[in-house]
Amino acid sequence: AAAEKAALQARADNLTQEKQALQELARLLDNYFALHQNYKKDQETYRAADQKMAQAEMTYNCLERAFLDAQAGILAKGLKDNLPCPVCGSLHHPHPATLSTETPSEDAVNKAKASYKKSESTCAREKVIAAKEKLDLLFKQITEQAEIHLNVIDTKEIRPLLAQKGNALNEKLAALQTQLAAAEEMAQIFTKL
């Protein structure tokens, strides 16, 4: 009777360990889906930041080009025939640059550059990369555990199999608990004899 009780207890312990492994797999799966949701949000944040950066870069480039073009107009305003150009040294100036009426200030160009550099921050990108790495690692753990405990590698089958196997384990554990209780009663009866 004692040997039967020990064998039943060992089976119950094995089933309990298997149940805990399945619960851990379910927890990993829940974590994966929560992380995946956050990953999607981080991707959207990154895309928005990337678009903002592209807009800031375009604004900066346009202002800088206009500013530099205006510098040529400012220099050309002071050109005189038979006097050397301060840029190229030519004595003849057949097509001098014209001064634009909408010339951005150097301060405006610097502010646009600062805005572009600030938006260029890779923080959002790094967050997306880190989240992707976590997801990949968690996915690997899930597939390895699913293969070990559920004999499946298709991730779509994990959730239903977890529920199915969990229910079967609960039934087996309940039956073993009943058998253990009966074995305990028998052990007590034998000790009284």
C-alpha positions in Angstrom: 0.0 0.0 0.0 2.9 2.4 0.8 4.6 1.6 -2.5 1.3 2.2 -4.4 0.9 5.5 -2.5 4.4 6.6 -3.4 3.9 5.7 -7.0 0.6 7.6 -7.1 2.3 10.6 -5.5 5.2 10.5 -8.0 2.7 10.5 -10.9 0.8 13.4 -9.2 4.1 15.3 -8.8 4.9 14.7 -12.5 1.5 15.9 -13.6 1.8 18.9 -11.4 5.1 19.8 -12.9 3.7 19.3 -16.4 0.7 21.5 -15.5 3.1 24.2 -14.2 5.1 24.0 -17.5 1.9 24.6 -19.4 0.9 27.5 -17.2 4.3 29.0 -17.8 3.8 28.5 -21.6 0.4 30.2 -21.3 2.1 33.1 -19.4 4.8 33.4 -22.0 2.1 33.5 -24.7 0.2 36.2 -22.9 3.4 38.2 -22.5 4.1 37.8 -26.2 0.8 39.2 -27.2 1.0 42.1 -24.8 4.5 42.9 -26.1 3.3 42.6 -29.6 0.6 45.2 -29.0 3.3 47.5 -27.5 5.6 46.8 -30.5 2.8 47.8 -32.9 2.3 51.1 -31.0 6.1 51.7 -30.9 6.2 51.1 -34.7 3.5 53.7 -35.2 5.4 56.2 -33.0 8.5 55.6 -34.9 6.8 56.0 -38.3 5.3 59.3 -37.1 8.7 60.5 -35.7 10.3 59.5 -39.0 7.8 61.5 -41.0 8.3 64.5 -38.8 12.1 64.1 -39.2 11.7 64.0 -43.0 9.6 67.1 -43.0 12.1 68.9 -40.7 14.9 67.9 -43.0 13.1 69.1 -46.1 12.3 72.4 -44.4 16.0 72.8 -43.3 17.3 72.0 -46.7 15.0 74.4 -48.5 15.8 77.2 -46.0 19.5 76.5 -46.3 19.4 76.5 -50.1 17.5 79.8 -50.1 19.9 81.3 -47.7 23.0 80.2 -49.7 21.4 81.4 -52.9 20.8 84.8 -51.3 24.4 84.9 -50.3 25.3 84.8 -53.9 22.9 87.6 -54.6 24.4 89.7 -51.8 27.9 89.2 -53.2 26.7 89.9 -56.8 25.1 93.2 -55.7 28.6 94.6 -55.0 30.2 93.4 -58.2 31.7 96.0 -60.6 33.0 95.4 -64.1 36.8 95.2 -64.3 37.0 94.5 -60.5 37.7 90.9 -59.4 34.8 88.8 -58.0 35.5 88.0 -54.3 34.5 84.3 -55.0 36.1 83.4 -58.4 38.3 86.4 -59.2 36.7 87.1 -62.6 36.8 90.7 -63.9 33.7 90.2 -66.1 30.3 89.5 -64.5 27.9 88.6 -67.4 25.2 86.8 -65.3 25.3 88.0 -61.7 23.0 86.3 -59.2 19.9 88.2 -58.2 18.9 88.9 -54.7 15.7 87.1 -53.7 13.0 89.1 -51.9 12.2 86.2 -49.6 15.6 85.4 -48.1 15.6 83.5 -44.8 17.7 84.8 -42.0 20.7 82.9 -40.7 18.8 82.5 -37.5 15.8 80.9 -39.3 18.2 78.4 -41.0 19.9 77.6 -37.7 16.5 77.0 -36.0 15.4 74.7 -38.8 18.7 72.8 -38.5 18.3 72.5 -34.8 14.7 71.2 -35.3 15.9 68.7 -37.8 18.8 67.5 -35.6 16.4 67.2 -32.6 13.9 65.1 -34.7 16.7 63.0 -36.0 16.9 61.3 -32.5 17.0 57.6 -32.9 15.2 56.9 -29.6 12.0 55.8 -31.2 13.9 53.6 -33.6 16.0 52.0 -30.9 12.8 51.3 -28.9 11.3 49.5 -31.9 14.5 47.5 -32.4 14.6 46.5 -28.7 10.9 45.5 -28.7 11.5 43.4 -31.8 14.4 41.6 -30.2 12.3 40.9 -27.1 9.5 39.6 -29.3 11.9 37.3 -31.2 13.4 35.9 -28.1 10.0 35.3 -26.5 8.7 33.7 -29.7 11.7 31.4 -29.7 11.0 30.4 -26.1 7.3 29.8 -26.8 8.0 27.6 -29.9 10.6 25.6 -28.0 8.3 25.0 -25.0 5.3 24.3 -27.3 7.3 21.6 -29.1 8.5 20.0 -25.8 5.1 20.1 -24.0 2.5 20.1 -26.8 4.4 18.4 -29.6 3.5 21.3 -31.9 5.4 24.0 -33.7 2.5 25.9 -35.4 1.9 28.8 -33.1 -1.8 29.0 -34.1 -2.3 25.6 -32.5 -0.7 26.4 -29.2 -3.7 28.2 -27.5 -6.2 25.5 -28.2 -3.8 22.7 -27.3 -2.9 24.4 -24.1 -6.6 24.5 -23.0 -7.1 20.9 -24.2 -4.1 19.5 -22.5 -4.6 21.6 -19.4 -8.2 20.2 -19.0 -6.9 16.7 -19.5 -4.2 17.2 -16.8 -6.7 18.6 -14.4 -8.9 15.5 -14.9 -5.9 13.2 -14.4 -4.8 15.1 -11.3 -8.3 15.0 -9.8 -8.4 11.2 -10.4 -5.0 10.8 -8.9 -6.0 12.8 -5.9 -9.0 10.5 -5.4 -6.7 7.5 -5.7 -4.2 9.0 -3.3 -6.9 9.7 -0.8 -8.1 6.0 -1.1 -4.4 4.8 -0.8 -4.1 7.0 2.3 -7.2 5.4 3.8 -5.8 2.0 3.1 -2.5 2.9 4.6 -4.3 4.0 7.8 -6.4 0.8 7.9 -3.2 -1.3 7.5 -1.5 0.6 10.3 -4.4 -0.1 12.7 -4.2 -3.8 12.0 
